[in-house]
Amino acid sequence: MRTARRCRIALAVLTVAAAMPAAAFAAPGRVSLHMVSGPTPFPAGCPGAAFDATMIPGQELEPSITVNRARPRNVVAAWIQDVGPDSSRTDLTASSHDGGRTWTRHTIPGLTKCEGGPADSAADPWLSSGGDGTVYFAGLAPVFAGNTPQQAIVASHSVDGGRTWAIPATLVPPTEGNETPAITASPTRRGRAYEVWAEFATLDLHFSRTSDRGATWAPPTLLDQPGPAGFDLSPRLVVLPDRTLVTVFARAEFDVGLGKIYATRSRDDGRTWSPPVEIFAQALAKFFDPETGDELPQPQFPNAAVAPDGTVYVTVEAPTSAASGVVAVARSRDRGASWTTVTSPGVGAYAFEPTIAVDRRGTVGMTWYDLRRDRPGDGALTADVWFASSRDRGSSWAETHVAGPTDLHTGALARQNYVGEYQGLAASGHDRFVAILTLAAPFATDGPTDIFAARIHVAHCHHKACGHEAP
């Protein structure tokens, strides 16, 4: 969610023809959809918090998800709760211990004034699970000085599968520039986790690590610094099987009018980073809803995942007009040193907020929203959520409908991308994934939007035999 002005960049693959959808190779999947959010836990609001009177009860955005590496049926989600036009009340979490069928919601003590903490708001929740079963949370905790948020970056952890959380530790004290944090737990090193974020005051990226489950963090170090006309944002870090760290991030290069996605890597646990390597690029652009004139969602947050064999996958939206585009996908098989654009799933409609994950056998899964079923002039902005899987490293995809249609006009504000800036996807076993997503009407029942989990099984069957399973 926007708690400060963010740079929006439009990115697409350099070779668009190579990214056009291909025929499905595997069978489509089975999907069951389950409610995760519910009525606001703050019916009386949070007195004393800035902008509390303007919050919208039951408006939830921007979910993240992780599957417990030690207990794969334990799934944990987080999202922004009670989002208003200028702020939000807090981030909530939810845990499932049956693979995502049923969920219990939880708060993080001391996160915001709603839970007895100092922050007026919370935003940008991000989750990750370590190999020892520790689940990590990170996000922004703004304190408002007038209308300007001074945003701390905070982190917490849970050792009981997301049922209870430690009081957050502060990685970076409140400043105006902190943005887009993401936390990644080590799959092999107990208590080790990594944090990356953007610093909008300096336009660069920063990094820190913990070795004690987030109780303390190393002093922040510089991860990447763009040129004088560049602007780095939305970093995402993955840990490879050999412990190489790869961080993928977006950059606006205003001097040449391009938006790009880059990758940089570290072989020494984040102490030093390689020169960034370009993955995607295209001219900066914006696209607008022809019915309202509002900007269409295109937050351009890259999403990354790593396969058991060390292959790294990256995806980001790549619109070409208000009615067309793809979700761009690239892979690296040499620890992020070089990248190859692979086939894009989808039908070529305007698409946004793709996610990506890889299961333990290398099956790649993706979700995204697109407007293929939108009908101009009907008063609605109709979006659906889709899932695609590939068993051949992205050469071909099988597509499945996940949820929709949902009318984005009934969701959050257009400047909040109607559903926030990102969604989530995690592998939960062989050919099994759990997606976390935001839906507006007619799915939302406790406010303009609700958070849903989609349990997806990549089926081994003929096309006509596959479909949606009963919840």
Protein Blocks (a to p, Z undefined) as FASTA:
>chain_A
ZZbdcdddddddfblmlmpccddfbdcdddddddfbdcdfblnopehiahklmpcghiag
hiaddddfklmmbccddddehiafkbcfbdcddddfehomaccddddehkbmmnopabfb
dehiacdddfkopacddddddddehjaccddddddddfegomaccddddfbdcdfkbghi
addddfkbghiacdddddfknopacddddfegolaccddddfbdcdfkbccehiaddddf
kopacdddddddfknopacddddddfegomaccddddfbdcdddddddfknopacddehp
acddddfkopacddddddfbfkbccddddddfegolaccddddedjhiacehiaddddfk
opacdddddfklpcghilpacddddddddfegopaccdddfbdcddfklmccfkloonoj
bdcdddebehiacdddddddfkbmnbjbdcdddddddddddfklgccddZZ
